[in-house]
Amino acid sequence: MTIDGQQVELKEGMTVYEAARQAGINLPVLCHRDGLTPTGGCGICTVEEVTSGRLLRACATRAEASMVIATGSEAAVAFRRTALELLLSNHPADCEAPCQLACPSGLPAQELMEQILAGNWEGARVLARHYPFACASAAPCEKACRRKPLGGAVAICALHRWLAEGADPQEEGKGKRTLPRFRSRMRGLTEEALLALCAEKGERRLAAEATGVTREAALYEAARCMRCGCRKPDDCRLRELCASADAKQESFAGEPRPILRQRSRNGFRFDSSRCVLCGLCVRTAQKAGASLAPAFHGRGFEAQIGPPHGRTWDDIPEAVLAMVAAVCPTGAMTGAAAPSNSSLVQVT
């Protein structure tokens, strides 16, 4: 067959995606992973068959000797961009929290709040001191906080100052940011939906210039954070693809997906707002022979990923949770670490 002008020798059962890779052409993929049964569900790998003008899902289309494939045609590129923009249309999630983007030091405020809520005071201090406290009364992080119109911004500055007290900015240094061109934003959510993301719905109690902060006050303020930023913003395949394709989040006015956040005892976390229903978690667990694993529920716009009916994430073995978190291409599944003595092929 011919791909982008190159003659490619075919092997029996080879897909267009595999043939392209054999020719040294790397097609973008989101729902595909080597070794798993391809579905072609996301359409990100779409190419054009020049002779017929057909658009084909490269990962799920068998290669044929008569094909003449163009991977970068105008029609194929436009289709891939549209597919990404449709995914973004109901993606109510920030890549980075606005507070972190606005902070002069780049403080990951969401991570700081999580350390506080976990009672990891030493970890919170280390994190706070790594990002020098640089604000006076302006508090740009609090001006950008999405909680501001809902009972007041989280008291980020007061907590940062309290935890970073005594740090030497010259020793600690400023945090680094890696920001691709694309950044999704949380939008289209009602006040009720936004408040539902907070463990504490109450109003702010700490002033920005507050001193003598107590652990009780810190825990209260940390619980007011709605955690709008992604847990792995620099390791998101969706983000990389949107940046390279110049996809726009506002191209389609989709209804925001309900935001459901769940976690297991071992630290595994699931955020439905970041799930693109690629099915990699389901297919990976099936191939490993796991009898308890993530599954699809519902159809169409109601489709979602979750534990099997009648089960919770705690019921799924840690090895399986680690496995599915590792293959998730977005920030939907994070945080699980496989036990050192686990064997994925023996998971039951």
C-alpha positions, 0 to 999 in steps of 0.5 A: 500500500501507499502511505504519504507517498511511501510504499509499505510492505504489508503483513497479514492482519496489519492495520493502517496504523501499524503500516504507518508506524512501520513507515516511520509515520506516527499517527496521533492516538488517544483510545489506542494502545498496543496489545489491546483490541482497537475500537477506533472510538475517539477518531483521533487517528483518522486518515484519508484514503485518497482514491475513494475520499473515505476517512478511516480510523487507522487503528481499527482499519485493516490495511489493504494493498490497494489503499493510498493513504494520506495521513495529513490531508486537510480533511483528515486533520480537520476531522481529528481537530473536530473530534478533539473539540467534541471531547472538550465540549463537555470537559468541565476541568481546568488543566491548572488551577487559576490560583496557581497560574496567578501566583508569582511563585507558582505555588501549587495551592491545590496540592498544598490544600491536599497536604493540609487535609491529609494532616501531612503538616511537614509535607505542607511546610516543605511544599510551601517553603519551596515556593517563596511567599512573595505577596503583600496585600494584592494576593493575585492567587485569591483574586483568581480563586474560583471560590471567591464569589462563593463565600470568599476565596480560599485563604491561600496567602494566609496559609502559605505565609504561615507554613513558609515562615522562616524559609530563605527564598534564596535557598528554596528557589522558585517553582518551575512551570511547564505550560503547553499552549492548550489549557482547558477551563472549568466552565458552564457549571452552576454555583450549586455544582461548584460548591459540591466540589468543596468538602466545606461549603462555608464562608471564608474565616481567615483574612489574607493578612491573618497571623497566628493561624491554627491547624483547625483554621487551616483544615477549615480553609483547605476544605473550602478548596474546590480542587479545580486543577488536574492532578497530572497536567503535564502528563495528559495525552488529551492536552498534548493532542489539543495543543498540537491540533490547535483545538478550541474548547469553545468550538462546541457548546456541550452540556458539562458532564457531571463531576464525580470524584471518588477515591479508594483507601490506597490513594486511587482517585477517579475524576469523572470530569476528566474521563474521555470514555476511551475505554483503555482502563476497561480493555487493559483490565480485561486483557490481564484477566481481572474479574473486578475492574472498571466497567462501562455504565449507561449509553450515549450521553449517559455513559460513564466509567465506574466500579462494577455494579454493587461494588466500590473502588475499594473492592478492586485489587490495588494491582488493578487500580495501579494498572488502569491509572497507569494507562489512563491518558488524562487525569481521570485516574491517578494516585494508585501504586501497585504493591511490590509483590503483585502480579497483574496476570494473576489478578482475580 
